[in-house]
Amino acid sequence: MSLVNKKYVNVMEFEDEAKKNLTNNSYTYYRSGANGEYTLRDNSSAYSRIKLNPYVCAGLKDIDISTTVLG
């Protein structure tokens, strides 16, 4: 399956994919939060507050949650 068509369920899946596709130095840099780890901590905290009820989403088809970042 290509990375473009892969469906990710959580942030940890993005990390797993990054580890497979980045060089060790690049992955380590990004995983460490780059500088100070402030953003990493804030992002992890923000994602942990998101609660999804899978039953609310039952029966939905063809949902597009794509977005454009920086352009």
N, CA, C and O atoms as a Maestro MAE file, in Angstrom:
{
 s_m_m2io_version
 :::
 2.0.0
}

f_m_ct {
 s_m_title
 :::
 protein
 m_atom[284] {
  # First column is atom index #
  i_m_mmod_type
  r_m_x_coord
  r_m_y_coord
  r_m_z_coord
  i_m_residue_number
  s_m_chain_name
  s_m_pdb_residue_name
  s_m_pdb_atom_name
  i_m_atomic_number
  :::
  1 25 0.858 -1.179 0.000 1 A "MET " " N  " 7
  2 3 0.000 0.000 0.000 1 A "MET " " CA " 6
  3 2 0.895 1.230 0.000 1 A "MET " " C  " 6
  4 15 1.858 1.303 0.764 1 A "MET " " O  " 8
  5 25 0.583 2.186 -0.848 2 A "SER " " N  " 7
  6 3 1.401 3.394 -0.889 2 A "SER " " CA " 6
  7 2 1.097 4.277 0.314 2 A "SER " " C  " 6
  8 15 0.022 4.193 0.908 2 A "SER " " O  " 8
  9 25 2.054 5.121 0.663 3 A "LEU " " N  " 7
  10 3 1.867 6.021 1.808 3 A "LEU " " CA " 6
  11 2 0.731 6.993 1.571 3 A "LEU " " C  " 6
  12 15 0.076 7.419 2.522 3 A "LEU " " O  " 8
  13 25 0.483 7.355 0.313 4 A "VAL " " N  " 7
  14 3 -0.581 8.315 -0.007 4 A "VAL " " CA " 6
  15 2 -1.943 7.731 0.330 4 A "VAL " " C  " 6
  16 15 -2.819 8.452 0.808 4 A "VAL " " O  " 8
  17 25 -2.136 6.447 0.091 5 A "ASN " " N  " 7
  18 3 -3.435 5.816 0.298 5 A "ASN " " CA " 6
  19 2 -3.605 5.179 1.670 5 A "ASN " " C  " 6
  20 15 -4.678 4.664 1.983 5 A "ASN " " O  " 8
  21 25 -2.571 5.208 2.483 6 A "LYS " " N  " 7
  22 3 -2.643 4.572 3.795 6 A "LYS " " CA " 6
  23 2 -3.570 5.363 4.714 6 A "LYS " " C  " 6
  24 15 -3.543 6.594 4.731 6 A "LYS " " O  " 8
  25 25 -4.371 4.657 5.460 7 A "LYS " " N  " 7
  26 3 -5.280 5.265 6.427 7 A "LYS " " CA " 6
  27 2 -4.687 5.114 7.822 7 A "LYS " " C  " 6
  28 15 -4.468 3.998 8.294 7 A "LYS " " O  " 8
  29 25 -4.432 6.230 8.471 8 A "TYR " " N  " 7
  30 3 -3.881 6.210 9.822 8 A "TYR " " CA " 6
  31 2 -5.004 6.378 10.830 8 A "TYR " " C  " 6
  32 15 -5.930 7.160 10.618 8 A "TYR " " O  " 8
  33 25 -4.917 5.644 11.922 9 A "VAL " " N  " 7
  34 3 -5.948 5.696 12.951 9 A "VAL " " CA " 6
  35 2 -5.527 6.594 14.101 9 A "VAL " " C  " 6
  36 15 -6.372 7.226 14.735 9 A "VAL " " O  " 8
  37 25 -4.228 6.656 14.376 10 A "ASN " " N  " 7
  38 3 -3.774 7.484 15.487 10 A "ASN " " CA " 6
  39 2 -2.376 8.024 15.198 10 A "ASN " " C  " 6
  40 15 -1.735 7.644 14.218 10 A "ASN " " O  " 8
  41 25 -1.929 8.902 16.056 11 A "VAL " " N  " 7
  42 3 -0.642 9.567 15.872 11 A "VAL " " CA " 6
  43 2 0.516 8.575 15.945 11 A "VAL " " C  " 6
  44 15 1.525 8.752 15.261 11 A "VAL " " O  " 8
  45 25 0.384 7.548 16.756 12 A "MET " " N  " 7
  46 3 1.460 6.566 16.873 12 A "MET " " CA " 6
  47 2 1.729 5.858 15.544 12 A "MET " " C  " 6
  48 15 2.861 5.457 15.271 12 A "MET " " O  " 8
  49 25 0.693 5.704 14.720 13 A "GLU " " N  " 7
  50 3 0.899 5.095 13.405 13 A "GLU " " CA " 6
  51 2 1.739 5.999 12.507 13 A "GLU " " C  " 6
  52 15 2.535 5.506 11.708 13 A "GLU " " O  " 8
  53 25 1.570 7.306 12.628 14 A "PHE " " N  " 7
  54 3 2.422 8.230 11.890 14 A "PHE " " CA " 6
  55 2 3.874 8.065 12.332 14 A "PHE " " C  " 6
  56 15 4.782 8.059 11.501 14 A "PHE " " O  " 8
  57 25 4.087 7.934 13.624 15 A "GLU " " N  " 7
  58 3 5.443 7.752 14.147 15 A "GLU " " CA " 6
  59 2 6.071 6.470 13.618 15 A "GLU " " C  " 6
  60 15 7.240 6.455 13.233 15 A "GLU " " O  " 8
  61 25 5.286 5.392 13.601 16 A "ASP " " N  " 7
  62 3 5.798 4.125 13.090 16 A "ASP " " CA " 6
  63 2 6.212 4.255 11.626 16 A "ASP " " C  " 6
  64 15 7.261 3.753 11.223 16 A "ASP " " O  " 8
  65 25 5.389 4.926 10.840 17 A "GLU " " N  " 7
  66 3 5.685 5.122 9.418 17 A "GLU " " CA " 6
  67 2 6.916 6.010 9.239 17 A "GLU " " C  " 6
  68 15 7.746 5.758 8.366 17 A "GLU " " O  " 8
  69 25 7.029 7.039 10.061 18 A "ALA " " N  " 7
  70 3 8.193 7.925 9.981 18 A "ALA " " CA " 6
  71 2 9.471 7.152 10.291 18 A "ALA " " C  " 6
  72 15 10.491 7.339 9.628 18 A "ALA " " O  " 8
  73 25 9.415 6.300 11.278 19 A "LYS " " N  " 7
  74 3 10.600 5.529 11.656 19 A "LYS " " CA " 6
  75 2 11.051 4.628 10.513 19 A "LYS " " C  " 6
  76 15 12.249 4.427 10.312 19 A "LYS " " O  " 8
  77 25 10.090 4.083 9.763 20 A "LYS " " N  " 7
  78 3 10.424 3.215 8.633 20 A "LYS " " CA " 6
  79 2 11.002 3.993 7.449 20 A "LYS " " C  " 6
  80 15 11.797 3.451 6.682 20 A "LYS " " O  " 8
  81 25 10.608 5.262 7.297 21 A "ASN " " N  " 7
  82 3 10.927 5.995 6.078 21 A "ASN " " CA " 6
  83 2 11.974 7.088 6.209 21 A "ASN " " C  " 6
  84 15 12.478 7.576 5.198 21 A "ASN " " O  " 8
  85 25 12.314 7.484 7.431 22 A "LEU " " N  " 7
  86 3 13.330 8.515 7.635 22 A "LEU " " CA " 6
  87 2 14.663 7.871 8.008 22 A "LEU " " C  " 6
  88 15 14.712 6.742 8.496 22 A "LEU " " O  " 8
  89 25 15.712 8.598 7.771 23 A "THR " " N  " 7
  90 3 17.004 8.121 8.266 23 A "THR " " CA " 6
  91 2 16.949 8.145 9.797 23 A "THR " " C  " 6
  92 15 16.121 8.843 10.383 23 A "THR " " O  " 8
  93 25 17.820 7.394 10.426 24 A "ASN " " N  " 7
  94 3 17.822 7.338 11.887 24 A "ASN " " CA " 6
  95 2 18.049 8.718 12.500 24 A "ASN " " C  " 6
  96 15 17.385 9.073 13.474 24 A "ASN " " O  " 8
  97 25 18.970 9.498 11.949 25 A "ASN " " N  " 7
  98 3 19.231 10.850 12.484 25 A "ASN " " CA " 6
  99 2 18.007 11.745 12.345 25 A "ASN " " C  " 6
  100 15 17.668 12.478 13.274 25 A "ASN " " O  " 8
  101 25 17.341 11.692 11.196 26 A "SER " " N  " 7
  102 3 16.148 12.526 10.984 26 A "SER " " CA " 6
  103 2 15.026 12.127 11.929 26 A "SER " " C  " 6
  104 15 14.389 12.979 12.548 26 A "SER " " O  " 8
  105 25 14.792 10.824 12.035 27 A "TYR " " N  " 7
  106 3 13.730 10.358 12.918 27 A "TYR " " CA " 6
  107 2 14.008 10.757 14.365 27 A "TYR " " C  " 6
  108 15 13.112 11.238 15.059 27 A "TYR " " O  " 8
  109 25 15.213 10.563 14.810 28 A "THR " " N  " 7
  110 3 15.585 10.914 16.183 28 A "THR " " CA " 6
  111 2 15.382 12.396 16.444 28 A "THR " " C  " 6
  112 15 14.901 12.776 17.512 28 A "THR " " O  " 8
  113 25 15.742 13.239 15.485 29 A "TYR " " N  " 7
  114 3 15.575 14.691 15.621 29 A "TYR " " CA " 6
  115 2 14.099 15.050 15.775 29 A "TYR " " C  " 6
  116 15 13.730 15.769 16.704 29 A "TYR " " O  " 8
  117 25 13.264 14.561 14.882 30 A "TYR " " N  " 7
  118 3 11.837 14.878 14.956 30 A "TYR " " CA " 6
  119 2 11.176 14.252 16.165 30 A "TYR " " C  " 6
  120 15 10.345 14.891 16.810 30 A "TYR " " O  " 8
  121 25 11.523 13.023 16.489 31 A "ARG " " N  " 7
  122 3 10.913 12.329 17.620 31 A "ARG " " CA " 6
  123 2 11.255 12.998 18.942 31 A "ARG " " C  " 6
  124 15 10.462 12.960 19.882 31 A "ARG " " O  " 8
  125 25 12.428 13.608 19.019 32 A "SER " " N  " 7
  126 3 12.831 14.255 20.262 32 A "SER " " CA " 6
  127 2 12.131 15.587 20.474 32 A "SER " " C  " 6
  128 15 12.245 16.179 21.547 32 A "SER " " O  " 8
  129 25 11.415 16.066 19.476 33 A "GLY " " N  " 7
  130 3 10.748 17.354 19.603 33 A "GLY " " CA " 6
  131 2 11.638 18.477 19.126 33 A "GLY " " C  " 6
  132 15 11.345 19.647 19.371 33 A "GLY " " O  " 8
  133 25 12.711 18.145 18.454 34 A "ALA " " N  " 7
  134 3 13.642 19.096 17.836 34 A "ALA " " CA " 6
  135 2 14.366 19.925 18.883 34 A "ALA " " C  " 6
  136 15 15.508 19.608 19.219 34 A "ALA " " O  " 8
  137 25 13.759 20.956 19.403 35 A "ASN " " N  " 7
  138 3 14.434 21.821 20.378 35 A "ASN " " CA " 6
  139 2 13.517 22.076 21.567 35 A "ASN " " C  " 6
  140 15 12.474 22.715 21.424 35 A "ASN " " O  " 8
  141 25 13.894 21.592 22.712 36 A "GLY " " N  " 7
  142 3 13.150 21.888 23.928 36 A "GLY " " CA " 6
  143 2 11.964 20.996 24.196 36 A "GLY " " C  " 6
  144 15 11.495 20.935 25.333 36 A "GLY " " O  " 8
  145 25 11.464 20.308 23.203 37 A "GLU " " N  " 7
  146 3 10.328 19.397 23.321 37 A "GLU " " CA " 6
  147 2 9.032 20.065 23.758 37 A "GLU " " C  " 6
  148 15 8.095 19.372 24.156 37 A "GLU " " O  " 8
  149 25 8.951 21.389 23.694 38 A "TYR " " N  " 7
  150 3 7.709 22.069 24.098 38 A "TYR " " CA " 6
  151 2 6.562 21.711 23.174 38 A "TYR " " C  " 6
  152 15 5.476 21.363 23.636 38 A "TYR " " O  " 8
  153 25 6.793 21.792 21.876 39 A "THR " " N  " 7
  154 3 5.730 21.492 20.921 39 A "THR " " CA " 6
  155 2 5.334 20.026 20.994 39 A "THR " " C  " 6
  156 15 4.149 19.702 20.923 39 A "THR " " O  " 8
  157 25 6.304 19.142 21.135 40 A "LEU " " N  " 7
  158 3 6.024 17.715 21.249 40 A "LEU " " CA " 6
  159 2 5.117 17.444 22.442 40 A "LEU " " C  " 6
  160 15 4.133 16.715 22.320 40 A "LEU " " O  " 8
  161 25 5.440 18.023 23.591 41 A "ARG " " N  " 7
  162 3 4.621 17.846 24.794 41 A "ARG " " CA " 6
  163 2 3.220 18.413 24.593 41 A "ARG " " C  " 6
  164 15 2.232 17.767 24.942 41 A "ARG " " O  " 8
  165 25 3.130 19.622 24.029 42 A "ASP " " N  " 7
  166 3 1.827 20.251 23.809 42 A "ASP " " CA " 6
  167 2 0.976 19.448 22.830 42 A "ASP " " C  " 6
  168 15 -0.222 19.262 23.044 42 A "ASP " " O  " 8
  169 25 1.604 18.973 21.754 43 A "ASN " " N  " 7
  170 3 0.855 18.187 20.768 43 A "ASN " " CA " 6
  171 2 0.382 16.867 21.352 43 A "ASN " " C  " 6
  172 15 -0.762 16.467 21.136 43 A "ASN " " O  " 8
  173 25 1.244 16.193 22.082 44 A "SER " " N  " 7
  174 3 0.855 14.926 22.708 44 A "SER " " CA " 6
  175 2 -0.294 15.137 23.684 44 A "SER " " C  " 6
  176 15 -1.228 14.337 23.740 44 A "SER " " O  " 8
  177 25 -0.216 16.204 24.440 45 A "SER " " N  " 7
  178 3 -1.279 16.527 25.387 45 A "SER " " CA " 6
  179 2 -2.591 16.824 24.663 45 A "SER " " C  " 6
  180 15 -3.653 16.362 25.080 45 A "SER " " O  " 8
  181 25 -2.514 17.587 23.591 46 A "ALA " " N  " 7
  182 3 -3.715 17.947 22.829 46 A "ALA " " CA " 6
  183 2 -4.355 16.701 22.223 46 A "ALA " " C  " 6
  184 15 -5.572 16.534 22.306 46 A "ALA " " O  " 8
  185 25 -3.560 15.831 21.619 47 A "TYR " " N  " 7
  186 3 -4.112 14.621 21.011 47 A "TYR " " CA " 6
  187 2 -4.699 13.683 22.051 47 A "TYR " " C  " 6
  188 15 -5.665 12.976 21.765 47 A "TYR " " O  " 8
  189 25 -4.138 13.663 23.244 48 A "SER " " N  " 7
  190 3 -4.662 12.766 24.273 48 A "SER " " CA " 6
  191 2 -6.024 13.235 24.795 48 A "SER " " C  " 6
  192 15 -6.764 12.441 25.376 48 A "SER " " O  " 8
  193 25 -6.360 14.499 24.597 49 A "ARG " " N  " 7
  194 3 -7.658 15.019 25.039 49 A "ARG " " CA " 6
  195 2 -8.775 14.726 24.040 49 A "ARG " " C  " 6
  196 15 -9.949 14.884 24.376 49 A "ARG " " O  " 8
  197 25 -8.443 14.307 22.833 50 A "ILE " " N  " 7
  198 3 -9.452 14.027 21.812 50 A "ILE " " CA " 6
  199 2 -10.037 12.639 22.058 50 A "ILE " " C  " 6
  200 15 -9.320 11.639 22.054 50 A "ILE " " O  " 8
  201 25 -11.303 12.599 22.265 51 A "LYS " " N  " 7
  202 3 -11.992 11.332 22.503 51 A "LYS " " CA " 6
  203 2 -12.985 11.103 21.357 51 A "LYS " " C  " 6
  204 15 -13.823 11.959 21.072 51 A "LYS " " O  " 8
  205 25 -12.881 9.952 20.712 52 A "LEU " " N  " 7
  206 3 -13.800 9.597 19.649 52 A "LEU " " CA " 6
  207 2 -14.681 8.448 20.104 52 A "LEU " " C  " 6
  208 15 -14.210 7.485 20.709 52 A "LEU " " O  " 8
  209 25 -15.946 8.562 19.810 53 A "ASN " " N  " 7
  210 3 -16.871 7.484 20.079 53 A "ASN " " CA " 6
  211 2 -17.107 6.762 18.758 53 A "ASN " " C  " 6
  212 15 -17.788 7.302 17.887 53 A "ASN " " O  " 8
  213 25 -16.566 5.561 18.580 54 A "PRO " " N  " 7
  214 3 -16.663 4.891 17.284 54 A "PRO " " CA " 6
  215 2 -18.093 4.601 16.854 54 A "PRO " " C  " 6
  216 15 -18.354 4.466 15.658 54 A "PRO " " O  " 8
  217 25 -19.021 4.501 17.789 55 A "TYR " " N  " 7
  218 3 -20.398 4.201 17.430 55 A "TYR " " CA " 6
  219 2 -21.089 5.391 16.772 55 A "TYR " " C  " 6
  220 15 -22.032 5.214 16.001 55 A "TYR " " O  " 8
  221 25 -20.627 6.590 17.070 56 A "VAL " " N  " 7
  222 3 -21.195 7.785 16.447 56 A "VAL " " CA " 6
  223 2 -20.863 7.798 14.961 56 A "VAL " " C  " 6
  224 15 -21.644 8.299 14.152 56 A "VAL " " O  " 8
  225 25 -19.722 7.255 14.603 57 A "CYS " " N  " 7
  226 3 -19.271 7.261 13.213 57 A "CYS " " CA " 6
  227 2 -19.780 6.067 12.419 57 A "CYS " " C  " 6
  228 15 -19.498 5.971 11.224 57 A "CYS " " O  " 8
  229 25 -20.516 5.160 13.037 58 A "ALA " " N  " 7
  230 3 -20.990 3.964 12.344 58 A "ALA " " CA " 6
  231 2 -21.931 4.337 11.213 58 A "ALA " " C  " 6
  232 15 -22.799 5.196 11.369 58 A "ALA " " O  " 8
  233 25 -21.752 3.687 10.078 59 A "GLY " " N  " 7
  234 3 -22.652 3.903 8.943 59 A "GLY " " CA " 6
  235 2 -22.281 5.069 8.050 59 A "GLY " " C  " 6
  236 15 -22.949 5.295 7.041 59 A "GLY " " O  " 8
  237 25 -21.249 5.809 8.379 60 A "LEU " " N  " 7
  238 3 -20.843 6.921 7.534 60 A "LEU " " CA " 6
  239 2 -19.992 6.393 6.390 60 A "LEU " " C  " 6
  240 15 -19.172 5.494 6.575 60 A "LEU " " O  " 8
  241 25 -20.195 6.962 5.199 61 A "LYS " " N  " 7
  242 3 -19.428 6.527 4.033 61 A "LYS " " CA " 6
  243 2 -18.822 7.731 3.340 61 A "LYS " " C  " 6
  244 15 -19.349 8.842 3.404 61 A "LYS " " O  " 8
  245 25 -17.713 7.488 2.683 62 A "ASP " " N  " 7
  246 3 -17.085 8.490 1.813 62 A "ASP " " CA " 6
  247 2 -16.844 9.825 2.491 62 A "ASP " " C  " 6
  248 15 -17.093 10.875 1.897 62 A "ASP " " O  " 8
  249 25 -16.365 9.800 3.724 63 A "ILE " " N  " 7
  250 3 -16.043 11.023 4.445 63 A "ILE " " CA " 6
  251 2 -14.650 11.476 4.030 63 A "ILE " " C  " 6
  252 15 -13.719 10.671 3.994 63 A "ILE " " O  " 8
  253 25 -14.505 12.752 3.720 64 A "ASP " " N  " 7
  254 3 -13.208 13.305 3.316 64 A "ASP " " CA " 6
  255 2 -12.745 14.284 4.385 64 A "ASP " " C  " 6
  256 15 -13.309 15.369 4.526 64 A "ASP " " O  " 8
  257 25 -11.722 13.902 5.136 65 A "ILE " " N  " 7
  258 3 -11.192 14.784 6.175 65 A "ILE " " CA " 6
  259 2 -9.833 15.340 5.787 65 A "ILE " " C  " 6
  260 15 -9.045 15.748 6.640 65 A "ILE " " O  " 8
  261 25 -9.571 15.351 4.485 66 A "SER " " N  " 7
  262 3 -8.283 15.855 4.022 66 A "SER " " CA " 6
  263 2 -8.181 17.361 4.245 66 A "SER " " C  " 6
  264 15 -9.187 18.061 4.357 66 A "SER " " O  " 8
  265 25 -6.964 17.828 4.306 67 A "THR " " N  " 7
  266 3 -6.703 19.250 4.508 67 A "THR " " CA " 6
  267 2 -5.406 19.627 3.805 67 A "THR " " C  " 6
  268 15 -4.637 18.760 3.391 67 A "THR " " O  " 8
  269 25 -5.177 20.902 3.676 68 A "THR " " N  " 7
  270 3 -3.935 21.387 3.084 68 A "THR " " CA " 6
  271 2 -3.175 22.174 4.136 68 A "THR " " C  " 6
  272 15 -3.741 23.041 4.802 68 A "THR " " O  " 8
  273 25 -1.905 21.874 4.283 69 A "VAL " " N  " 7
  274 3 -1.076 22.560 5.260 69 A "VAL " " CA " 6
  275 2 -0.005 23.345 4.515 69 A "VAL " " C  " 6
  276 15 0.679 22.799 3.650 69 A "VAL " " O  " 8
  277 25 0.138 24.599 4.841 70 A "LEU " " N  " 7
  278 3 1.147 25.472 4.251 70 A "LEU " " CA " 6
  279 2 1.046 25.537 2.732 70 A "LEU " " C  " 6
  280 15 2.057 25.452 2.035 70 A "LEU " " O  " 8
  281 25 -0.145 25.684 2.232 71 A "GLY " " N  " 7
  282 3 -0.232 25.891 0.794 71 A "GLY " " CA " 6
  283 2 -1.396 25.251 0.201 71 A "GLY " " C  " 6
  284 15 -1.600 25.342 -1.010 71 A "GLY " " O  " 8
  :::
 }
 m_bond[283] {
  # First column is bond index #
  i_m_from
  i_m_to
  i_m_order
  :::
  1 1 2 1
  2 2 3 1
  3 3 4 2
  4 3 5 1
  5 5 6 1
  6 6 7 1
  7 7 8 2
  8 7 9 1
  9 9 10 1
  10 10 11 1
  11 11 12 2
  12 11 13 1
  13 13 14 1
  14 14 15 1
  15 15 16 2
  16 15 17 1
  17 17 18 1
  18 18 19 1
  19 19 20 2
  20 19 21 1
  21 21 22 1
  22 22 23 1
  23 23 24 2
  24 23 25 1
  25 25 26 1
  26 26 27 1
  27 27 28 2
  28 27 29 1
  29 29 30 1
  30 30 31 1
  31 31 32 2
  32 31 33 1
  33 33 34 1
  34 34 35 1
  35 35 36 2
  36 35 37 1
  37 37 38 1
  38 38 39 1
  39 39 40 2
  40 39 41 1
  41 41 42 1
  42 42 43 1
  43 43 44 2
  44 43 45 1
  45 45 46 1
  46 46 47 1
  47 47 48 2
  48 47 49 1
  49 49 50 1
  50 50 51 1
  51 51 52 2
  52 51 53 1
  53 53 54 1
  54 54 55 1
  55 55 56 2
  56 55 57 1
  57 57 58 1
  58 58 59 1
  59 59 60 2
  60 59 61 1
  61 61 62 1
  62 62 63 1
  63 63 64 2
  64 63 65 1
  65 65 66 1
  66 66 67 1
  67 67 68 2
  68 67 69 1
  69 69 70 1
  70 70 71 1
  71 71 72 2
  72 71 73 1
  73 73 74 1
  74 74 75 1
  75 75 76 2
  76 75 77 1
  77 77 78 1
  78 78 79 1
  79 79 80 2
  80 79 81 1
  81 81 82 1
  82 82 83 1
  83 83 84 2
  84 83 85 1
  85 85 86 1
  86 86 87 1
  87 87 88 2
  88 87 89 1
  89 89 90 1
  90 90 91 1
  91 91 92 2
  92 91 93 1
  93 93 94 1
  94 94 95 1
  95 95 96 2
  96 95 97 1
  97 97 98 1
  98 98 99 1
  99 99 100 2
  100 99 101 1
  101 101 102 1
  102 102 103 1
  103 103 104 2
  104 103 105 1
  105 105 106 1
  106 106 107 1
  107 107 108 2
  108 107 109 1
  109 109 110 1
  110 110 111 1
  111 111 112 2
  112 111 113 1
  113 113 114 1
  114 114 115 1
  115 115 116 2
  116 115 117 1
  117 117 118 1
  118 118 119 1
  119 119 120 2
  120 119 121 1
  121 121 122 1
  122 122 123 1
  123 123 124 2
  124 123 125 1
  125 125 126 1
  126 126 127 1
  127 127 128 2
  128 127 129 1
  129 129 130 1
  130 130 131 1
  131 131 132 2
  132 131 133 1
  133 133 134 1
  134 134 135 1
  135 135 136 2
  136 135 137 1
  137 137 138 1
  138 138 139 1
  139 139 140 2
  140 139 141 1
  141 141 142 1
  142 142 143 1
  143 143 144 2
  144 143 145 1
  145 145 146 1
  146 146 147 1
  147 147 148 2
  148 147 149 1
  149 149 150 1
  150 150 151 1
  151 151 152 2
  152 151 153 1
  153 153 154 1
  154 154 155 1
  155 155 156 2
  156 155 157 1
  157 157 158 1
  158 158 159 1
  159 159 160 2
  160 159 161 1
  161 161 162 1
  162 162 163 1
  163 163 164 2
  164 163 165 1
  165 165 166 1
  166 166 167 1
  167 167 168 2
  168 167 169 1
  169 169 170 1
  170 170 171 1
  171 171 172 2
  172 171 173 1
  173 173 174 1
  174 174 175 1
  175 175 176 2
  176 175 177 1
  177 177 178 1
  178 178 179 1
  179 179 180 2
  180 179 181 1
  181 181 182 1
  182 182 183 1
  183 183 184 2
  184 183 185 1
  185 185 186 1
  186 186 187 1
  187 187 188 2
  188 187 189 1
  189 189 190 1
  190 190 191 1
  191 191 192 2
  192 191 193 1
  193 193 194 1
  194 194 195 1
  195 195 196 2
  196 195 197 1
  197 197 198 1
  198 198 199 1
  199 199 200 2
  200 199 201 1
  201 201 202 1
  202 202 203 1
  203 203 204 2
  204 203 205 1
  205 205 206 1
  206 206 207 1
  207 207 208 2
  208 207 209 1
  209 209 210 1
  210 210 211 1
  211 211 212 2
  212 211 213 1
  213 213 214 1
  214 214 215 1
  215 215 216 2
  216 215 217 1
  217 217 218 1
  218 218 219 1
  219 219 220 2
  220 219 221 1
  221 221 222 1
  222 222 223 1
  223 223 224 2
  224 223 225 1
  225 225 226 1
  226 226 227 1
  227 227 228 2
  228 227 229 1
  229 229 230 1
  230 230 231 1
  231 231 232 2
  232 231 233 1
  233 233 234 1
  234 234 235 1
  235 235 236 2
  236 235 237 1
  237 237 238 1
  238 238 239 1
  239 239 240 2
  240 239 241 1
  241 241 242 1
  242 242 243 1
  243 243 244 2
  244 243 245 1
  245 245 246 1
  246 246 247 1
  247 247 248 2
  248 247 249 1
  249 249 250 1
  250 250 251 1
  251 251 252 2
  252 251 253 1
  253 253 254 1
  254 254 255 1
  255 255 256 2
  256 255 257 1
  257 257 258 1
  258 258 259 1
  259 259 260 2
  260 259 261 1
  261 261 262 1
  262 262 263 1
  263 263 264 2
  264 263 265 1
  265 265 266 1
  266 266 267 1
  267 267 268 2
  268 267 269 1
  269 269 270 1
  270 270 271 1
  271 271 272 2
  272 271 273 1
  273 273 274 1
  274 274 275 1
  275 275 276 2
  276 275 277 1
  277 277 278 1
  278 278 279 1
  279 279 280 2
  280 279 281 1
  281 281 282 1
  282 282 283 1
  283 283 284 2
  :::
 }
}
